[in-house]
Amino acid sequence: MIRLTYRIETPGSVEALAAKIASDQSTGTFVAVPGETEELKARVAARVTAIRPLESHDKASFPDEGGDHTVFNRADVDIDFPLDAVGTDLSALMTICIGGAYSIKGMTGIRIVDMHLPPEFGHAHLGPQFGIPGSRKLTGVYDRPIIGTIVKPALGLRPHETAELVGDLVQSGVDFIKDDEKLMSPAYSPLEQRVKAIMPKILDHEQKTGKKVMYAFGISHADPDEMMLNHDIVVNAGGNCAVVNINSVGFGGMAFLRKRSNLVIHAHRNGWDVLTRHAGIGMEFTVWQQFWRLLGVDQFQINGIRVKYWEPDESFVTSFKAVSTPMFSAADCPLPVAGSGQWGGQAPETYERTGRSTDLLYLCGGGIVSHPGGAGAGVRAVQQAWAAAVAGIPLQTYARDHIELQQSLDKFGDGTAA
């Protein structure tokens, strides 16, 4: 049985709308039709199993649907869909359980807030290939967060200019570097040329030090075959990671890539905000992330504490818990990636609010590369901040004996580390 929880808002009857969702999204008939039998409905019809009333609102989430009403009833509604009616295909799950519900008349708001899938989904999909264990093995980092940074500026650098910056970054002691999600294969920096310029820097550093910095190249493409060609360019050059804009490539593109991939798949969720930013419409990340985990993402960006964008800290905490909680086994957990305006200053709160976890990739842009002592000092400052957080020592106290952290506190203490 597949259970979806819908948060329904309506000036009318929540119970009536819940029943309509269950009917429309399963047997789908508005009036009795030939062939619709009680036996058929018993086998494939969805059923409302619980209704939990919530506090009403005085404004409609869909403003144009509110009319002259001043009270909008709200409830969380559980609807169970028989597995026989949906199967384990994720496009069917999205279509049958979620897709049509938003078009039903009478609702002034609807949001998918939870989803529970049966074990058959775990058997039917590959899930992460590398996940947390593979990311740690490939970076050689086991006792702390993996510390990462982003090539800045995001756009405009030519391949040789990017390679020069990467050469400096790999010397800094950083564990992970990534292309910005907006950088794929533009005319001024084609992916193949960028890979040819960057990978010698990575491999030379590995030969000299034994440490291979993980570099995530942007390989996203709307054509799965082209995306696989991009994948092969990275693999053949000795790379081990790729940034994939999962909303842009879609379920099919992601499934196609995962079945053939030899790279760690670093999932960027740009576009997710369209689905979730309005609290009364769309779906929770806790629901949406299940699709992509089943499809096989290894690392999942989820923003962080005190980010530069709209998302509140509580949303990050909920997202971290969601991706860190096994769906069917520990192997299906991707590595959480905290990013967006991060620097060492958020480390103590991140550590505490994630249940004192160090199983994450801590991704800093300006928080590393804009450090007054240079990128190397920026990496050391973040490492020092995390050491202080794990030891329970206030950052200001720890910084007395760690100059890089003190410089970081002085520069970014006002929250300017974008």
Wavefront OBJ file of the C-alpha trace (Angstrom):
o trace
v 0.000 0.000 0.000
v 1.208 3.505 -0.907
v 0.209 6.238 1.529
v 0.097 9.910 0.551
v -0.677 12.659 3.041
v -2.354 15.701 1.506
v -2.739 18.996 3.340
v -6.080 20.203 2.035
v -7.454 23.722 2.342
v -11.021 24.593 1.361
v -13.891 26.852 2.367
v -16.104 23.760 2.091
v -15.889 20.200 3.312
v -12.432 18.682 3.731
v -14.040 15.249 3.929
v -15.751 15.675 0.574
v -12.551 16.826 -1.127
v -10.557 13.972 0.402
v -13.055 11.492 -1.002
v -12.864 13.198 -4.392
v -9.065 12.953 -4.503
v -9.261 9.259 -3.664
v -11.852 8.685 -6.380
v -10.403 10.902 -9.118
v -6.850 9.634 -8.657
v -7.763 5.952 -8.762
v -10.902 4.694 -10.483
v -11.287 8.205 -11.868
v -14.985 8.163 -12.753
v -17.435 10.967 -12.120
v -20.502 8.839 -12.794
v -20.986 5.086 -12.895
v -19.687 3.613 -16.154
v -19.878 0.150 -17.742
v -17.250 -2.140 -16.292
v -17.007 -0.314 -12.967
v -17.797 -3.021 -10.446
v -17.474 -3.267 -6.685
v -14.812 -5.930 -7.225
v -12.789 -3.564 -9.415
v -13.067 -0.735 -6.908
v -12.050 -3.042 -4.073
v -8.919 -3.992 -6.005
v -7.655 -0.613 -7.240
v -9.615 2.201 -5.596
v -7.784 4.566 -3.264
v -9.250 5.080 0.192
v -9.226 7.860 2.756
v -7.817 6.346 5.941
v -7.416 9.350 8.250
v -8.362 13.010 8.492
v -6.552 15.221 11.034
v -8.072 18.709 11.281
v -5.741 21.706 11.470
v -6.296 25.317 12.448
v -8.297 27.176 9.815
v -6.926 30.151 7.851
v -8.550 33.470 6.999
v -6.776 33.739 3.619
v -6.702 31.323 0.714
v -3.402 29.864 -0.477
v -4.732 30.176 -4.039
v -5.954 33.799 -3.740
v -8.130 33.684 -6.871
v -10.027 30.675 -5.511
v -11.036 32.265 -2.226
v -14.029 34.255 -3.448
v -15.890 36.012 -0.634
v -15.035 33.357 1.931
v -13.237 34.342 5.121
v -12.728 30.903 6.697
v -10.698 28.192 5.019
v -10.785 24.752 6.608
v -7.586 22.751 6.688
v -6.664 19.153 7.453
v -3.988 16.557 6.813
v -5.572 13.653 4.971
v -4.080 10.166 4.535
v -5.082 8.386 1.329
v -3.930 4.837 0.613
v -3.367 3.663 -2.961
v -3.129 -0.076 -3.693
v 0.262 -1.028 -5.087
v -1.515 -3.010 -7.829
v -3.033 0.224 -9.120
v 0.243 2.164 -9.271
v 3.135 -0.286 -9.478
v 6.690 0.798 -8.714
v 7.192 3.113 -11.705
v 8.026 6.560 -10.314
v 6.353 8.397 -13.188
v 3.151 6.485 -12.424
v 3.519 7.341 -8.744
v 3.901 11.033 -9.561
v 0.999 10.952 -12.029
v -1.535 8.890 -10.109
v -0.895 9.935 -6.543
v 0.193 13.531 -7.001
v -0.323 14.876 -10.508
v -4.075 15.321 -10.833
v -4.815 16.261 -7.236
v -3.868 19.903 -7.812
v -6.495 20.374 -10.526
v -9.553 19.449 -8.440
v -12.093 22.235 -7.962
v -13.062 23.445 -4.522
v -9.598 23.582 -2.996
v -7.922 26.861 -2.115
v -4.699 25.056 -1.253
v -3.136 21.605 -1.464
v 0.281 20.374 -0.426
v 1.766 16.868 -0.334
v 3.341 16.652 3.106
v 4.247 12.968 3.471
v 4.614 9.751 1.502
v 5.226 6.177 2.650
v 6.208 3.588 0.082
v 6.222 -0.206 0.458
v 9.459 -2.251 0.208
v 8.732 -3.143 -3.405
v 10.007 0.316 -4.402
v 13.353 -0.400 -2.782
v 13.674 -3.615 -4.762
v 12.667 -1.964 -8.046
v 15.167 0.929 -8.063
v 18.955 1.097 -7.865
v 19.331 3.819 -5.241
v 22.723 5.444 -4.541
v 25.804 3.750 -6.011
v 28.295 5.500 -3.719
v 26.345 7.431 -1.075
v 28.074 8.275 2.197
v 30.562 5.349 2.306
v 31.683 5.837 -1.294
v 32.038 9.606 -0.929
v 34.193 9.123 2.146
v 36.332 6.436 0.507
v 36.989 8.485 -2.613
v 37.891 11.635 -0.658
v 39.755 9.811 2.118
v 37.841 11.726 4.786
v 36.388 9.634 7.602
v 36.423 11.511 10.913
v 34.910 14.887 10.031
v 32.703 16.523 7.417
v 33.991 16.551 3.856
v 34.960 20.186 3.221
v 34.138 21.535 -0.223
v 34.149 24.708 -2.254
v 32.793 26.040 -5.553
v 34.606 27.584 -8.503
v 33.882 31.312 -8.367
v 32.918 33.373 -10.303
v 30.194 30.981 -11.358
v 30.192 32.024 -15.013
v 32.690 33.596 -17.374
v 35.949 31.794 -16.612
v 37.590 30.079 -19.578
v 39.022 26.561 -19.144
v 42.614 27.648 -18.489
v 41.439 30.299 -16.023
v 39.311 27.754 -14.193
v 42.242 25.339 -14.096
v 44.495 27.987 -12.569
v 41.973 28.553 -9.785
v 41.548 24.808 -9.265
v 45.323 24.445 -9.053
v 45.326 26.883 -6.157
v 42.369 25.201 -4.497
v 43.785 21.669 -4.565
v 46.858 23.000 -2.757
v 44.607 24.403 -0.020
v 43.764 21.051 1.547
v 40.136 21.134 0.387
v 38.423 17.746 -0.120
v 35.875 18.616 -2.804
v 35.423 21.208 -5.563
v 32.461 21.623 -7.862
v 31.315 23.474 -10.919
v 28.509 25.900 -10.189
v 25.206 24.345 -11.255
v 24.820 27.013 -13.952
v 28.056 25.902 -15.610
v 27.550 23.003 -18.000
v 29.106 23.360 -21.454
v 28.863 26.979 -22.622
v 30.720 28.231 -25.694
v 33.405 29.988 -23.640
v 34.049 26.878 -21.502
v 33.061 23.628 -23.241
v 32.997 20.710 -20.828
v 35.603 18.680 -22.723
v 38.102 21.543 -22.716
v 37.407 22.294 -19.068
v 37.976 18.664 -18.067
v 41.232 18.533 -20.056
v 42.468 21.661 -18.285
v 41.395 20.723 -14.747
v 42.039 16.999 -14.374
v 45.841 17.224 -14.770
v 45.842 19.566 -11.756
v 43.818 17.025 -9.756
v 45.925 14.036 -10.815
v 49.250 15.799 -10.350
v 48.272 16.734 -6.806
v 47.208 13.153 -6.150
v 50.525 11.809 -7.419
v 52.482 14.187 -5.185
v 50.397 13.909 -2.008
v 48.272 10.774 -2.268
v 45.125 12.885 -1.877
v 42.698 13.012 -4.791
v 40.435 16.009 -4.497
v 36.950 15.119 -5.714
v 35.907 17.471 -8.522
v 32.262 17.510 -9.614
v 31.874 18.554 -13.244
v 28.532 19.817 -14.543
v 27.362 17.195 -17.033
v 23.599 17.926 -17.148
v 21.900 17.745 -20.528
v 18.283 17.389 -21.636
v 19.312 14.585 -24.024
v 20.319 11.499 -21.981
v 22.700 10.337 -24.708
v 24.509 13.674 -24.646
v 24.654 13.549 -20.863
v 26.286 10.120 -21.080
v 28.842 11.499 -23.532
v 29.606 14.183 -20.943
v 29.853 11.471 -18.298
v 32.351 9.559 -20.430
v 34.510 12.657 -20.937
v 34.890 12.964 -17.163
v 35.479 9.242 -16.557
v 38.055 8.914 -19.336
v 40.018 11.837 -17.894
v 40.151 10.224 -14.436
v 37.329 12.150 -12.806
v 35.006 10.628 -10.236
v 32.081 13.025 -9.690
v 29.433 14.959 -11.597
v 26.980 17.736 -10.770
v 23.524 16.854 -12.080
v 20.673 19.370 -12.077
v 18.036 16.799 -11.299
v 14.951 18.901 -12.018
v 16.392 19.837 -15.399
v 17.233 16.312 -16.565
v 14.079 14.711 -15.112
v 13.287 11.199 -13.888
v 14.099 9.570 -17.218
v 17.441 11.302 -17.600
v 18.429 10.459 -14.049
v 17.435 6.799 -14.400
v 19.319 6.538 -17.709
v 22.461 8.027 -16.156
v 22.374 5.974 -12.953
v 22.183 2.649 -14.807
v 25.363 3.472 -16.703
v 27.252 5.765 -14.352
v 30.747 5.324 -12.922
v 30.614 8.747 -11.250
v 29.422 9.977 -7.886
v 26.188 11.830 -8.676
v 26.057 15.164 -6.865
v 22.432 16.308 -7.073
v 21.667 20.003 -7.296
v 18.001 20.674 -6.584
v 17.647 24.034 -8.380
v 13.995 24.496 -9.289
v 12.731 22.690 -6.193
v 11.704 26.037 -4.705
v 8.981 26.341 -7.367
v 7.343 23.293 -5.821
v 7.637 24.227 -2.184
v 8.161 27.917 -1.397
v 4.475 28.597 -0.724
v 3.611 26.837 2.530
v 0.086 25.944 1.371
v 0.894 24.679 -2.119
v 3.242 22.138 -3.700
v 5.052 19.447 -1.762
v 7.475 18.988 1.087
v 11.098 18.116 0.401
v 10.564 15.025 2.572
v 8.306 13.712 -0.198
v 10.193 14.952 -3.249
v 13.591 13.647 -2.147
v 12.338 10.058 -2.027
v 11.996 9.963 -5.824
v 15.591 11.055 -6.395
v 17.043 8.755 -3.769
v 15.360 5.802 -5.401
v 16.706 6.961 -8.760
v 20.233 6.977 -7.349
v 21.646 10.346 -6.254
v 24.777 9.958 -4.102
v 25.088 13.482 -2.716
v 22.097 15.769 -2.153
v 22.276 19.541 -1.762
v 19.888 20.781 0.946
v 21.067 24.342 1.753
v 22.189 24.950 5.339
v 21.974 27.080 8.479
v 21.516 30.850 7.970
v 21.533 30.599 4.184
v 21.575 33.516 1.747
v 18.244 32.458 0.229
v 14.664 32.251 1.537
v 14.766 28.861 3.254
v 14.496 28.930 7.079
v 16.840 26.911 9.282
v 14.024 24.555 10.313
v 13.588 23.529 6.683
v 17.262 22.594 6.430
v 17.041 20.543 9.630
v 13.988 18.709 8.303
v 15.699 18.104 4.947
v 18.839 16.777 6.645
v 16.797 14.352 8.708
v 14.867 13.246 5.625
v 17.904 12.335 3.504
v 19.712 10.816 6.508
v 16.828 8.494 7.416
v 16.863 5.140 5.595
v 13.885 4.458 3.383
v 14.510 0.721 3.202
v 18.170 0.345 4.265
v 21.138 2.494 5.309
v 22.532 2.067 1.789
v 19.817 4.290 0.322
v 20.957 7.395 2.254
v 22.817 9.960 0.116
v 25.452 12.248 1.604
v 23.749 15.481 2.760
v 25.366 18.604 1.300
v 25.084 21.808 3.354
v 25.637 24.900 1.231
v 24.526 28.460 0.439
v 26.493 31.146 2.236
v 28.255 28.713 4.531
v 31.480 29.361 6.428
v 32.860 28.117 9.735
v 30.477 30.278 11.722
v 27.540 27.950 11.114
v 29.442 24.788 12.083
v 28.429 24.637 15.793
v 24.717 25.098 15.102
v 24.837 22.742 12.123
v 26.490 20.100 14.285
v 23.958 20.437 17.097
v 20.850 20.673 14.941
v 21.765 17.664 12.809
v 22.021 15.436 15.857
v 25.785 15.956 16.170
v 26.455 14.423 12.814
v 29.617 14.822 10.792
v 28.214 12.774 7.894
v 27.860 15.668 5.496
v 29.617 17.617 2.790
v 30.087 21.167 4.075
v 30.186 23.347 0.968
v 31.591 26.877 1.256
v 32.080 29.313 -1.609
v 33.198 32.737 -0.458
v 33.631 31.316 3.034
v 36.786 29.625 1.721
v 37.989 31.421 -1.399
v 37.427 34.937 0.040
v 39.263 34.291 3.287
v 41.789 37.117 3.893
v 44.593 34.570 4.159
v 43.700 32.861 0.890
v 41.899 29.631 0.057
v 44.226 27.441 2.112
v 43.583 29.536 5.191
v 39.891 29.405 4.362
v 39.906 25.603 4.357
v 41.836 25.492 7.639
v 39.397 27.971 9.189
v 36.435 25.745 8.331
v 38.236 22.654 9.592
v 39.068 24.490 12.813
v 35.444 25.611 13.228
v 34.263 22.018 12.904
v 36.914 20.780 15.334
v 35.677 23.365 17.832
v 32.042 22.427 17.230
v 32.670 18.715 17.806
v 34.716 19.453 20.926
v 32.022 21.764 22.285
v 34.387 24.761 22.420
v 32.976 28.215 21.497
v 34.451 29.493 18.251
v 35.760 32.689 19.834
v 37.617 30.628 22.430
v 39.053 28.207 19.872
v 40.088 31.104 17.634
v 42.516 32.431 20.257
v 44.969 29.737 19.207
v 43.874 29.386 15.578
v 44.617 32.477 13.517
v 42.749 31.318 10.396
v 39.521 30.890 12.338
v 39.976 34.283 13.982
v 40.452 35.923 10.590
v 37.334 34.171 9.347
v 35.311 35.377 12.339
v 36.526 38.915 11.756
v 35.648 38.889 8.055
v 32.461 36.833 7.887
v 30.959 37.411 11.309
v 28.409 39.748 9.751
v 27.130 36.972 7.496
v 28.729 38.100 4.233
v 30.239 34.760 3.168
v 28.204 34.142 0.017
l 1 2 3 4 5 6 7 8 9 10 11 12 13 14 15 16 17 18 19 20 21 22 23 24 25 26 27 28 29 30 31 32 33 34 35 36 37 38 39 40 41 42 43 44 45 46 47 48 49 50 51 52 53 54 55 56 57 58 59 60 61 62 63 64 65 66 67 68 69 70 71 72 73 74 75 76 77 78 79 80 81 82 83 84 85 86 87 88 89 90 91 92 93 94 95 96 97 98 99 100 101 102 103 104 105 106 107 108 109 110 111 112 113 114 115 116 117 118 119 120 121 122 123 124 125 126 127 128 129 130 131 132 133 134 135 136 137 138 139 140 141 142 143 144 145 146 147 148 149 150 151 152 153 154 155 156 157 158 159 160 161 162 163 164 165 166 167 168 169 170 171 172 173 174 175 176 177 178 179 180 181 182 183 184 185 186 187 188 189 190 191 192 193 194 195 196 197 198 199 200 201 202 203 204 205 206 207 208 209 210 211 212 213 214 215 216 217 218 219 220 221 222 223 224 225 226 227 228 229 230 231 232 233 234 235 236 237 238 239 240 241 242 243 244 245 246 247 248 249 250 251 252 253 254 255 256 257 258 259 260 261 262 263 264 265 266 267 268 269 270 271 272 273 274 275 276 277 278 279 280 281 282 283 284 285 286 287 288 289 290 291 292 293 294 295 296 297 298 299 300 301 302 303 304 305 306 307 308 309 310 311 312 313 314 315 316 317 318 319 320 321 322 323 324 325 326 327 328 329 330 331 332 333 334 335 336 337 338 339 340 341 342 343 344 345 346 347 348 349 350 351 352 353 354 355 356 357 358 359 360 361 362 363 364 365 366 367 368 369 370 371 372 373 374 375 376 377 378 379 380 381 382 383 384 385 386 387 388 389 390 391 392 393 394 395 396 397 398 399 400 401 402 403 404 405 406 407 408 409 410 411 412 413 414 415 416 417 418
